[in-house]
Amino acid sequence: MVELWFRYGKTEVFAEVEESLEVLKPVESVIDENKVVEQLRETADSRLDTVVLDYVYSVEGFDQVVSTSLRTLAEAGGELKVYASFWRYVDSAVEKLLLSHVNQLLRDLNLGGAHPLRNPQSLDPSKTLLLSPAAYWGGEILSASDFCRKFGLSLRTLSPIVGSGGCVADVVAGELKDVAQTSVEKASALSIYTPERPAEILLVGGPGHPVDSRFSACMYLAGSVLRTDPGKVVVLMLESAEGLGDEWLLKLLKGEQVDEPLAVKFWDVWKNVVEMHKVVVVTALPVTLVSRILNARHADTLDQALLYARRVKSRESRVLAAPNVSGTCLTGF
């Protein structure tokens, strides 16, 4: 009997699985601070006075890279301006909560706070460093290239590479043109996870609060199962205590057009996943909303979801548990 725990809002949910279980083993997160410092010194120069954080939450090692980078740059020069973007979540309310988290991180470093990135065109590329992870996100690798394309920028970059299980496994730095392809290739390879034996029931966990406070901010996690063989039971732990989320999701549900490409991408991924698999959402969302609008099955508890999954498959069905599926591409089964 194995007890499994998953982040769920500000708390956790758990279930006991008796047999035929594999728990995803994250890639090793070994952050060599000396290597980060060395890459910064090779990439930055004395003119640098601005850092833009393309921030991701609850990825092991990411805050460590941020802290090491900002501390090193602050010690090397004068006052450091820090801007933060949370564009990957496409949710305004969650972005505000994540900004508070980043500000606390900076206060711990005695660096004041971060500013929202509202006017990217005002940045001076010769004085700015972008800290942007390459990670499997909503069915594809998102990296510094995507960030710069979205905001019309070209910046020197330090890129943490996120691997399966939500861990930073490497760091590369340099001019955008040099970092772009390398970071995507490394993230593509490190994000892939194939279980030792094919699983029929997938338990998919995420970063918890504040990301899973609204469904629109955490639906990208469904992309983790997009490349698995059809017909599985996929259980997602997405509390969504504050509801569906941003207006763009409500518009898409009504069949209206939305100008945010990433939002459209996430909704398309969700629709594909619920067509491919039997999806169960452990959530605080209303039952009718989950079943009629999101085309998934509602569960109040993980035990309830597992009971359904065993009925659909069998008691002997193999289970794969992924406690933090951020940066993870499940495939090969």
C-alpha positions in Angstrom: 0.0 0.0 0.0 1.5 3.3 -1.1 0.2 6.7 0.1 0.2 9.3 -2.6 0.0 13.1 -2.0 -0.7 15.8 -4.5 -0.8 19.6 -4.1 -4.4 20.8 -4.2 -5.0 24.5 -3.6 -3.4 25.6 -0.3 -3.5 22.0 1.0 -2.9 18.5 -0.4 -5.1 15.5 -1.3 -4.0 11.9 -1.0 -5.0 8.4 -1.8 -3.7 4.9 -1.1 -2.9 2.7 -4.0 -2.5 -1.0 -3.3 -0.6 -2.3 -6.3 0.6 -1.9 -10.0 1.8 1.6 -9.2 4.7 3.6 -10.6 5.5 7.1 -9.3 7.2 9.4 -11.8 10.9 9.9 -10.9 11.8 13.6 -11.7 15.0 14.4 -13.5 17.8 15.2 -11.1 17.8 18.8 -10.1 21.4 19.7 -9.5 21.9 23.5 -9.7 25.6 24.3 -9.8 25.6 27.9 -8.5 29.2 28.4 -9.7 28.2 27.4 -13.2 25.3 29.9 -13.1 27.6 32.7 -11.9 30.2 31.9 -14.6 27.6 32.0 -17.3 26.3 35.3 -16.0 29.7 36.8 -16.1 30.2 35.6 -19.7 26.8 36.9 -20.8 26.3 40.1 -18.9 28.6 43.2 -18.8 29.0 46.3 -16.7 26.1 48.1 -18.5 23.5 45.6 -17.4 21.1 47.2 -14.9 17.8 45.4 -15.8 16.5 41.8 -15.4 13.3 40.5 -16.8 11.9 37.4 -15.1 9.8 35.1 -17.2 8.5 33.4 -14.1 7.3 29.8 -13.5 6.0 28.7 -10.1 6.8 25.5 -8.1 9.5 24.2 -10.4 12.3 22.8 -8.2 15.5 24.7 -8.6 14.0 27.7 -10.5 13.9 30.1 -7.5 17.4 29.1 -6.7 18.6 30.1 -10.2 16.7 33.4 -9.8 18.2 34.1 -6.4 21.7 33.3 -7.5 21.4 35.3 -10.7 20.0 38.4 -9.0 22.4 38.3 -6.1 25.4 38.0 -8.5 24.3 40.8 -10.7 23.4 43.1 -7.8 26.9 42.5 -6.3 28.6 43.2 -9.6 26.9 46.6 -10.2 24.7 49.3 -8.9 20.9 49.4 -8.5 19.1 46.6 -10.3 15.7 47.0 -11.8 13.6 43.8 -12.0 10.5 43.2 -14.1 8.4 40.1 -14.0 6.1 38.5 -16.5 3.7 35.5 -15.9 2.4 35.3 -19.5 2.5 31.5 -19.5 -0.5 31.3 -17.2 -2.7 33.7 -19.2 -4.7 34.6 -16.1 -4.7 38.2 -14.6 -5.7 37.2 -11.1 -3.1 34.5 -10.8 -0.5 36.8 -12.2 -1.1 39.2 -9.3 -0.6 36.5 -6.7 2.6 35.3 -8.4 3.9 38.8 -8.4 3.5 38.9 -4.6 5.5 35.6 -4.4 8.3 37.1 -6.6 8.4 40.3 -4.5 8.9 38.2 -1.3 11.7 36.4 -3.0 13.3 39.7 -3.9 12.8 41.2 -0.4 14.7 38.1 1.0 17.6 39.2 -1.2 17.3 42.9 -0.1 16.4 43.9 -3.7 13.2 45.7 -3.1 10.5 44.4 -5.5 9.7 43.5 -9.1 7.6 45.5 -11.4 5.0 44.1 -13.8 6.2 44.1 -17.4 3.7 46.6 -18.8 5.9 48.4 -21.3 8.5 46.0 -22.8 9.4 48.3 -25.6 10.9 50.7 -23.1 13.6 48.2 -22.2 17.2 48.9 -23.5 18.4 45.5 -24.9 22.0 46.5 -24.2 21.3 46.8 -20.5 18.8 44.0 -20.0 19.0 40.3 -19.3 16.1 37.9 -19.7 15.8 35.0 -17.3 13.4 32.7 -19.2 13.0 28.9 -18.7 12.6 26.4 -21.5 9.8 24.0 -20.5 7.2 21.7 -21.9 4.1 23.7 -21.4 0.6 23.0 -22.7 1.7 20.5 -25.3 4.9 22.2 -26.6 8.2 23.7 -25.5 7.9 27.3 -24.5 11.2 29.2 -24.3 12.9 32.6 -24.4 12.2 32.7 -28.2 8.5 32.6 -27.5 8.7 35.2 -24.9 10.7 37.6 -27.1 8.4 36.9 -30.1 5.3 37.8 -27.9 6.8 41.1 -26.7 8.8 42.0 -29.8 12.2 41.8 -28.1 15.6 40.3 -28.6 17.5 40.0 -25.3 20.5 38.3 -23.9 19.2 35.3 -22.0 19.9 32.9 -19.2 17.6 29.9 -19.6 17.0 27.2 -17.0 16.0 23.9 -18.6 13.0 22.3 -17.0 12.8 18.5 -17.2 10.2 15.9 -16.3 8.7 16.1 -12.8 9.1 19.9 -12.7 12.8 20.2 -12.0 15.5 22.5 -13.4 18.1 20.1 -14.9 20.4 22.5 -16.7 21.1 26.2 -17.4 22.3 27.8 -20.7 23.1 31.4 -21.3 24.1 33.8 -24.1 22.7 35.9 -26.9 19.1 34.9 -27.8 20.1 33.4 -31.2 22.7 31.2 -29.5 20.4 30.1 -26.6 17.2 29.6 -28.6 17.8 26.3 -30.3 20.0 24.7 -27.6 17.4 25.4 -24.8 14.5 23.9 -26.8 16.5 20.8 -27.8 17.6 20.2 -24.2 14.1 20.8 -22.8 12.6 18.5 -25.5 14.8 15.7 -24.5 14.6 16.2 -20.7 10.8 16.7 -20.6 10.0 13.2 -21.9 9.0 10.5 -19.4 8.0 7.0 -20.3 7.0 4.6 -17.5 8.8 1.3 -17.0 5.5 -0.5 -17.9 2.5 1.0 -19.8 -0.1 2.6 -17.5 -3.8 2.8 -18.0 -4.6 5.2 -15.2 -2.7 8.5 -14.9 -2.8 10.6 -11.8 -1.7 14.1 -12.8 -0.7 16.7 -10.1 0.4 20.3 -10.5 1.9 23.2 -8.6 -1.1 23.9 -6.3 -2.0 27.4 -5.1 -2.0 30.0 -6.5 -1.8 28.5 -10.0 -4.7 26.1 -9.5 -6.9 28.7 -7.9 -8.6 29.3 -11.3 -9.0 26.7 -14.0 -7.8 28.9 -16.8 -4.4 29.2 -15.2 -3.8 25.5 -14.7 -5.5 23.9 -17.7 -2.1 23.9 -19.5 -1.3 20.8 -17.4 -3.5 18.7 -19.5 -0.9 19.0 -22.3 1.3 16.5 -20.3 -0.9 13.6 -21.6 -1.4 14.8 -25.1 1.2 12.4 -26.6 0.1 9.3 -24.8 -1.9 6.5 -26.5 -5.7 7.2 -26.4 -8.1 5.5 -24.1 -6.6 6.1 -20.7 -8.3 7.4 -17.5 -6.6 10.7 -16.6 -7.2 12.1 -13.2 -6.3 15.8 -12.8 -6.1 17.5 -9.4 -7.1 21.1 -10.2 -8.9 22.7 -7.2 -10.1 25.9 -9.1 -11.7 27.2 -5.9 -12.1 30.7 -7.5 -13.9 29.4 -10.6 -13.1 29.1 -14.3 -10.9 32.1 -14.5 -10.3 34.8 -17.1 -12.8 36.2 -19.5 -11.0 34.6 -22.5 -12.1 31.1 -21.3 -15.7 32.2 -21.1 -15.5 33.6 -24.6 -14.0 30.4 -26.0 -16.7 28.3 -24.3 -19.3 30.5 -26.1 -17.4 30.0 -29.4 -16.3 33.6 -29.6 -12.9 34.7 -30.9 -10.0 35.4 -28.6 -6.9 37.4 -29.5 -4.5 35.5 -27.1 -2.9 32.7 -29.1 -1.7 30.8 -26.0 -5.2 30.8 -24.5 -6.6 29.3 -27.7 -3.8 26.8 -27.7 -4.6 25.6 -24.2 -8.3 25.3 -24.9 -7.6 23.3 -28.1 -5.3 21.0 -26.0 -8.0 20.5 -23.4 -10.6 19.6 -26.0 -8.2 17.1 -27.6 -7.3 15.5 -24.3 -11.0 15.0 -23.2 -11.7 13.4 -26.7 -8.7 11.1 -26.4 -9.1 10.0 -22.8 -11.7 9.6 -20.0 -10.7 12.7 -17.9 -11.7 13.0 -14.3 -11.1 16.4 -12.5 -10.8 16.5 -8.7 -12.0 20.0 -8.2 -14.1 22.5 -6.4 -15.9 23.5 -9.6 -19.6 22.6 -9.8 -20.4 19.2 -11.1 -22.6 20.4 -14.0 -19.9 22.8 -15.2 -17.3 20.1 -15.3 -19.5 17.6 -17.1 -21.4 19.8 -19.5 -18.9 22.6 -20.2 -15.5 20.9 -19.8 -16.7 17.5 -21.0 -15.0 15.7 -18.1 -16.1 13.8 -15.0 -16.2 15.5 -11.7 -14.8 14.1 -8.4 -14.8 15.5 -4.9 -11.9 13.4 -3.8 -9.0 11.5 -5.3 -10.3 8.3 -3.8 -13.6 8.9 -5.6 -11.7 9.4 -8.9 -9.6 6.3 -8.4 -12.7 4.2 -7.7 -14.2 5.4 -11.0 -10.9 4.7 -12.8 -10.8 1.1 -11.5 -14.4 0.6 -12.6 -13.7 1.8 -16.1 -10.4 -0.2 -16.5 -9.9 -2.9 -13.8 -8.6 -3.3 -10.3 -5.4 -4.7 -11.8 -4.8 -1.7 -14.1 -1.4 -0.1 -13.8 -1.3 3.4 -12.3 1.3 6.1 -13.1 1.4 8.9 -10.5 3.0 12.3 -11.5 2.8 14.5 -8.4 4.2 17.5 -10.3 3.7 17.2 -14.0 5.0 20.7 -14.8 7.6 20.5 -17.6 6.6 16.8 -18.3 5.7 15.2 -21.6 4.3 11.7 -20.9 4.7 9.6 -24.0 5.7 6.1 -25.4 2.7 4.2 -23.9 
